[in-house]
């Protein structure tokens, strides 16, 4: 899974934010070794009880993990997206997590969304067909 990162800026982080971003990136590196079904289940369970993330919260979390991890800053879209979700969850919010593919040319990618809008991604991500996602259930509708 890979795709170019839209934002290569490094962000100034407080020591606490730096440590939590590093922890999220490190944990994500371990979690991405899980089979996809188990990774999705883990994100569903750990995200229970969280509020929806705002675009700003998700973008700040993404910028933090990109700042502390060269893998997340580069071609590690799966690790970057999982770390972003984990960092948001530490703050009691959660963006939607998505993985998908496009066929021409074939490429897989993972990203986060808020309100159906990809966060921190180039417009190319709209060409992907979502294959797996962890989304917050809409109130009043069954999952």
C-alpha positions as CSV (number, residue, x, y, z in Angstrom):
1,X,0.0,0.0,0.0
2,X,1.4,3.3,-0.9
3,X,0.6,6.7,-2.3
4,X,2.4,10.0,-2.2
5,X,1.8,12.1,0.9
6,X,0.1,15.4,0.2
7,X,1.8,17.3,3.1
8,X,5.5,16.9,3.9
9,X,5.6,19.7,6.5
10,X,7.0,18.9,9.9
11,X,5.1,20.2,12.9
12,X,6.5,21.6,16.1
13,X,5.3,19.3,18.9
14,X,5.3,19.7,22.7
15,X,7.2,16.9,24.4
16,X,3.9,15.3,25.5
17,X,2.5,15.4,22.0
18,X,5.8,14.1,20.6
19,X,5.7,11.1,23.0
20,X,2.1,10.2,22.3
21,X,2.6,10.5,18.6
22,X,5.7,8.2,18.8
23,X,3.7,5.7,20.9
24,X,0.8,5.8,18.3
25,X,3.2,5.3,15.4
26,X,5.0,2.4,17.2
27,X,1.8,0.7,18.2
28,X,0.5,1.1,14.7
29,X,3.7,-0.5,13.3
30,X,2.8,-3.6,15.4
31,X,-0.9,-3.6,14.6
32,X,-0.5,-3.5,10.8
33,X,1.0,-7.0,11.1
34,X,-2.4,-8.3,12.1
35,X,-4.7,-9.9,9.5
36,X,-7.0,-7.2,8.1
37,X,-10.1,-8.6,9.8
38,X,-8.4,-8.5,13.2
39,X,-7.0,-5.0,12.6
40,X,-10.5,-3.7,11.7
41,X,-12.0,-5.4,14.8
42,X,-9.3,-3.8,17.0
43,X,-10.0,-0.3,15.7
44,X,-13.8,-0.9,16.1
45,X,-13.4,-2.0,19.7
46,X,-10.9,0.6,20.8
47,X,-12.9,3.4,19.2
48,X,-16.1,2.5,21.0
49,X,-17.4,5.5,23.0
50,X,-15.4,8.1,21.1
51,X,-16.8,11.2,19.5
52,X,-16.4,12.0,15.8
53,X,-13.2,13.8,15.1
54,X,-13.2,17.1,13.4
55,X,-11.1,17.6,10.3
56,X,-8.7,19.8,12.3
57,X,-8.2,17.1,15.0
58,X,-7.6,14.4,12.4
59,X,-5.2,16.6,10.4
60,X,-3.3,17.6,13.6
61,X,-2.9,13.9,14.5
62,X,-1.8,13.0,11.0
63,X,0.8,15.8,11.0
64,X,2.1,14.7,14.4
65,X,2.7,11.0,13.4
66,X,4.2,12.2,10.1
67,X,6.6,14.4,12.1
68,X,7.8,11.7,14.4
69,X,8.0,8.7,12.0
70,X,9.8,8.5,8.7
71,X,7.7,5.5,7.8
72,X,4.5,7.4,8.4
73,X,5.9,10.4,6.4
74,X,6.9,8.2,3.5
75,X,5.2,5.3,1.8
76,X,3.7,3.8,5.0
77,X,0.1,4.7,4.4
78,X,-1.3,1.8,6.4
79,X,0.9,2.6,9.4
80,X,0.2,6.4,9.0
81,X,-3.6,5.9,8.9
82,X,-3.7,3.5,11.9
83,X,-1.4,5.8,13.9
84,X,-3.6,8.8,13.1
85,X,-6.7,6.9,14.3
86,X,-4.9,5.8,17.5
87,X,-3.7,9.3,18.3
88,X,-7.2,10.7,17.8
89,X,-8.6,7.9,20.0
90,X,-6.2,8.9,22.8
91,X,-8.0,12.2,22.8
92,X,-11.5,10.7,22.8
93,X,-12.3,11.3,19.1
94,X,-12.1,9.1,16.1
95,X,-12.0,9.7,12.3
96,X,-13.1,7.1,9.9
97,X,-10.4,4.6,8.8
98,X,-10.4,3.4,5.2
99,X,-8.5,1.1,2.9
100,X,-9.0,0.7,-0.8
101,X,-7.7,0.1,-4.3
102,X,-7.7,1.6,-7.7
103,X,-7.2,-0.4,-10.8
104,X,-5.6,1.9,-13.4
105,X,-2.8,1.5,-12.4
106,X,-3.4,-1.0,-9.6
107,X,-2.4,0.4,-6.2
108,X,-3.7,0.0,-2.7
109,X,-3.9,2.8,-0.1
110,X,-5.1,3.5,3.4
111,X,-6.3,6.8,4.7
112,X,-8.6,8.6,7.3
113,X,-11.7,10.5,6.6
114,X,-13.9,13.0,8.4
115,X,-17.5,13.4,7.2
116,X,-16.7,11.4,4.1
117,X,-13.8,13.7,3.2
118,X,-10.2,12.3,3.1
119,X,-7.9,14.2,5.5
120,X,-4.5,15.3,4.4
121,X,-4.6,13.4,1.1
122,X,-4.3,14.4,-2.5
123,X,-7.4,14.5,-4.7
124,X,-6.2,11.2,-6.2
125,X,-7.6,9.3,-3.2
126,X,-11.1,9.8,-4.6
127,X,-10.2,7.4,-7.4
128,X,-9.9,4.5,-4.9
129,X,-12.7,2.0,-4.2
130,X,-13.1,1.5,-0.5
131,X,-12.7,-2.2,0.4
132,X,-12.6,-2.0,4.2
133,X,-13.4,0.8,6.6
134,X,-14.1,1.5,10.3
135,X,-16.7,4.2,10.4
136,X,-18.7,5.7,13.3
137,X,-22.2,4.5,13.2
138,X,-24.8,7.1,12.3
139,X,-27.1,7.8,15.3
140,X,-30.4,5.9,15.1
141,X,-29.2,3.6,12.3
142,X,-28.1,0.0,12.9
143,X,-24.4,-0.8,12.1
